[in-house]
Amino acid sequence: MNKLLIFFIDAFAYDYLEKTNFLSDLNFDVSPLETLLGYSSSIMPSIWSGRYPEETGVWTEFYHHKRKPYTSLKMIGKIPDYYLRNGIKYFFLRLFQKTHNYDQTLLGIPESIEHLFCRNNINYWIFPPVKLSCDSFDKFMKKKNISYDFDFHAYAVPQFLFPSSSQSRISSNVFIRYIATLDACGHLYGPKPRFFKDQLQDIEHLILTSYRMLSKTSDVDLVIFSDHGMTNVTKQYNLLEKLDNFTIKKDYLVFVDSTIARFWFFNVNAKAQIIQILEQCTYGHILNNAEIESYGLRFTDNRYGDLIFVADPGVEFFPSFMRPIRFPFIGTDPKGLHGYTPEHPSTRGVFMYCGNKDLKLSNTMKITDIYQKLKLLIIS
């Protein structure tokens, strides 16, 4: 088989290709990529398995499951001043989560309910990022005795991909490189690649250097893809404020991400009233059964919610459990977000192929198609 060089570029939007000359030196077959509803926690398992979240069992990063509370966070939660409490909690979590402690919670999850949520064990910097019970690309390669090498680049600093001292890496058949740079750029600047030209050039240099080096000794299939696009943020909506008249844990439970809110209900009357509030909201909508089926979210239990409310493209739920408060050391308001319904053009990622195989790329691919395309490159 040819050497297979894979670059997974987080948040590389399809329309970036129209705004830049990215990798114009190479001849690519290109297809826009329809993403999933959700974030990298749901999309990455689907990329590497070809399955929807209802089949992988992994959707949002956090799900409803009762566990032992964090005693220290309960003590922090007793601090009366809102800003002081969140400031102390922020530094506490930053310190201890670096040592993989307190990793089952987030800054914005209220201390009174943090023990009602668990985190899917997703590690974006390793491959595979999460163990799956279904078929997956790593299992396929092991079954075929295909050696592979994975590397994570938080920043695409121009460098040779294969250090001369690492001959074992050069002898691999498949090289997987995950670059996370553009996701942070998109959040900071919005979907405007003119503001992160240097980062794009660094990524381009890394890809070209890697491809040309491998091509000296082998035929190479080069694949580049992303998980989602980026949408310009134009509005913030305080969803939590609309729920002030209800008692959390008694009437309902909610997990509010930046663009998706999931609800669990314990009171019939409260459920009816909350649904009425959400139906009257002009900044989002409740997923209907057809959408739930289309997005592959028909789970056999309610760990991911009894009801799913999604923000309209360009709307951020703020405050949220991801970003509960504005602090200079936490960062500015995002100018770009993802996690909207995948029909919107701004959410599209990209799939690019450079090689001598006919992958029969369609006008629009789905995230779940990537797995089969990669398998085809290995067995053909």
SVG drawing of the C-alpha trace seen along z (x, -y; Angstrom):
<svg xmlns="http://www.w3.org/2000/svg" viewBox="-48 -41 67 50">
<polyline fill="none" stroke="black" stroke-width="0.4" points="0.0,0.0 1.0,-3.6 2.0,-5.6 -1.1,-7.3 -0.6,-10.8 -3.6,-12.1 -4.0,-15.6 -7.0,-16.3 -7.2,-20.1 -9.7,-21.0 -12.2,-23.7 -10.9,-24.2 -14.1,-25.6 -14.9,-24.8 -15.2,-28.4 -11.6,-29.1 -10.6,-27.5 -12.4,-30.2 -10.8,-32.9 -7.2,-31.7 -4.7,-29.9 -4.3,-27.1 -2.1,-24.3 -2.6,-25.6 0.7,-23.9 -0.9,-20.5 -3.8,-19.0 -6.7,-18.0 -10.1,-16.5 -12.2,-18.5 -15.6,-18.0 -17.5,-20.1 -18.1,-18.0 -21.4,-18.0 -20.7,-17.8 -22.8,-16.5 -24.8,-18.4 -22.4,-18.6 -18.7,-19.3 -15.5,-17.4 -16.5,-15.0 -19.3,-13.7 -17.7,-14.3 -14.3,-12.6 -15.7,-9.2 -17.9,-9.4 -14.9,-10.3 -12.9,-7.3 -15.8,-4.8 -18.2,-5.9 -21.0,-5.7 -23.5,-8.2 -23.5,-9.2 -26.4,-6.8 -24.1,-4.0 -20.8,-5.1 -22.6,-6.0 -20.6,-9.2 -22.2,-12.6 -21.7,-15.6 -18.6,-15.7 -20.8,-15.7 -23.8,-13.5 -26.2,-13.0 -24.9,-10.4 -24.8,-10.7 -21.3,-10.4 -19.6,-11.3 -19.5,-15.1 -16.2,-17.0 -16.0,-18.2 -13.6,-21.0 -16.0,-22.5 -18.8,-22.4 -16.7,-24.5 -15.9,-27.0 -19.6,-27.1 -20.3,-28.6 -18.4,-31.8 -21.2,-34.4 -19.6,-36.8 -20.4,-35.5 -17.2,-36.9 -14.9,-35.9 -16.4,-32.4 -15.9,-31.9 -12.4,-33.4 -11.2,-31.0 -12.9,-28.1 -11.3,-28.9 -7.8,-28.9 -8.5,-25.8 -9.7,-23.8 -6.9,-25.0 -4.3,-23.9 -5.7,-20.4 -7.1,-19.5 -3.6,-19.6 -2.9,-16.6 -6.1,-14.9 -7.9,-15.7 -11.4,-17.2 -11.7,-16.4 -15.4,-15.4 -16.6,-19.0 -16.4,-22.4 -16.1,-26.0 -19.7,-26.9 -21.4,-23.8 -23.1,-25.0 -21.6,-23.3 -25.0,-22.1 -25.4,-19.9 -21.8,-19.2 -22.1,-15.6 -25.0,-14.8 -22.7,-14.9 -19.9,-12.8 -17.4,-13.4 -16.9,-11.0 -13.3,-9.9 -12.1,-11.7 -8.5,-12.6 -8.1,-14.7 -4.3,-14.4 -4.1,-10.6 -5.3,-8.2 -7.9,-6.9 -9.3,-9.8 -11.8,-7.5 -12.3,-3.7 -15.3,-2.5 -17.2,0.7 -18.0,0.5 -15.6,0.9 -13.1,-1.9 -10.1,-2.9 -7.5,-1.9 -9.1,1.6 -9.2,1.9 -5.5,1.1 -4.5,3.5 -6.6,6.3 -4.8,5.6 -1.4,5.4 -1.0,1.8 1.5,-0.2 0.5,-3.7 2.0,-6.8 0.0,-9.6 1.0,-13.0 -0.9,-15.9 0.0,-19.5 -1.5,-22.2 0.4,-24.6 1.6,-23.9 5.2,-25.1 7.1,-24.6 9.3,-21.6 10.2,-18.3 7.6,-15.7 10.0,-12.8 13.1,-13.4 16.1,-11.6 16.5,-9.8 13.1,-8.2 13.4,-5.6 10.4,-3.6 8.2,-6.5 9.3,-6.7 8.7,-3.0 5.0,-3.3 2.4,-2.9 -0.1,-5.4 0.7,-8.8 -2.1,-10.7 -1.5,-14.3 -4.1,-16.2 -3.7,-20.0 -5.8,-22.0 -4.6,-25.5 -7.4,-26.8 -10.2,-26.0 -8.7,-28.6 -8.2,-31.1 -11.8,-30.7 -13.1,-31.4 -10.8,-34.4 -11.2,-36.1 -14.3,-34.5 -14.3,-32.8 -12.0,-35.3 -8.8,-33.6 -7.2,-36.9 -6.6,-37.4 -4.7,-34.1 -2.7,-33.9 0.5,-33.1 -1.1,-30.0 -2.5,-28.9 0.9,-29.3 2.5,-27.3 0.0,-24.4 0.6,-24.6 4.3,-24.4 4.0,-21.4 1.8,-19.5 4.0,-20.3 7.2,-19.4 5.8,-16.1 4.3,-15.2 7.5,-15.9 9.7,-14.1 7.5,-10.9 7.2,-11.2 11.0,-10.8 10.8,-7.1 7.2,-6.1 4.0,-6.9 1.8,-8.9 -1.9,-9.3 -2.5,-12.7 -5.8,-13.2 -6.8,-16.4 -10.1,-16.9 -11.7,-18.8 -14.5,-18.1 -16.6,-21.3 -16.6,-24.9 -17.0,-28.1 -19.9,-30.5 -19.7,-34.3 -21.2,-35.1 -23.7,-38.0 -25.9,-37.6 -25.7,-36.4 -28.8,-34.9 -29.2,-34.4 -31.1,-31.1 -30.5,-30.4 -32.2,-33.7 -35.4,-32.4 -35.4,-29.5 -35.2,-31.5 -38.7,-30.7 -38.0,-27.0 -36.0,-25.0 -33.1,-23.1 -32.9,-19.4 -36.6,-19.6 -38.3,-20.7 -35.6,-20.1 -32.0,-19.7 -30.1,-21.4 -26.7,-21.4 -26.0,-24.5 -23.1,-24.4 -22.3,-27.3 -24.9,-26.4 -26.8,-23.4 -28.9,-23.1 -30.1,-19.7 -33.0,-19.3 -34.2,-16.6 -37.6,-17.0 -38.8,-15.9 -42.1,-17.8 -44.8,-17.6 -46.0,-21.2 -42.5,-22.6 -41.8,-20.6 -44.9,-22.1 -43.9,-25.6 -40.3,-25.3 -41.2,-23.9 -43.6,-26.9 -40.7,-29.3 -38.4,-27.5 -41.0,-27.4 -41.5,-31.2 -37.7,-31.8 -36.6,-33.5 -33.0,-32.5 -33.2,-28.7 -35.5,-25.8 -36.3,-22.4 -35.2,-19.5 -38.1,-17.5 -38.1,-13.7 -37.2,-14.0 -34.1,-16.0 -33.1,-13.7 -33.3,-10.8 -31.4,-12.6 -28.6,-13.6 -28.2,-10.1 -29.3,-11.0 -31.8,-8.2 -30.2,-7.0 -31.7,-4.1 -31.5,-6.1 -31.8,-9.8 -28.2,-10.4 -27.9,-13.1 -31.2,-14.7 -35.0,-14.4 -35.2,-17.5 -32.5,-19.2 -32.6,-23.0 -30.2,-24.3 -29.2,-27.9 -29.8,-29.5 -26.6,-30.0 -24.6,-33.0 -26.2,-32.9 -24.2,-32.0 -25.8,-30.9 -24.2,-33.1 -23.6,-32.5 -23.2,-28.8 -21.5,-26.0 -18.6,-26.4 -18.3,-30.1 -20.1,-31.3 -18.6,-34.7 -16.3,-37.3 -12.8,-37.5 -9.8,-39.0 -7.8,-35.9 -10.5,-33.6 -10.6,-35.4 -12.8,-37.7 -16.2,-36.9 -15.8,-34.5 -16.2,-35.9 -16.8,-32.5 -18.5,-29.3 -19.5,-25.9 -22.1,-23.4 -25.1,-24.5 -27.4,-22.4 -25.3,-21.0 -27.6,-22.3 -26.1,-25.8 -23.3,-26.4 -21.0,-27.9 -20.8,-24.6 -19.3,-22.7 -15.9,-21.2 -13.7,-20.0 -12.4,-16.8 -9.3,-16.9 -7.5,-14.1 -4.3,-14.2 -3.3,-10.9 -3.8,-8.5 -6.9,-6.7 -10.5,-7.5 -12.4,-8.1 -15.5,-9.1 -16.0,-12.2 -19.6,-13.4 -20.8,-17.0 -21.2,-17.0 -19.7,-14.3 -20.9,-13.4 -18.6,-13.1 -19.5,-9.4 -18.1,-8.9 -14.5,-9.6 -14.0,-6.2 -14.9,-4.3 -12.7,-6.6 -9.7,-5.9 -10.3,-2.2 -10.5,-2.3 -7.1,-3.9 -5.6,-1.2 -7.1,1.9 -6.9,0.6"/>
</svg>
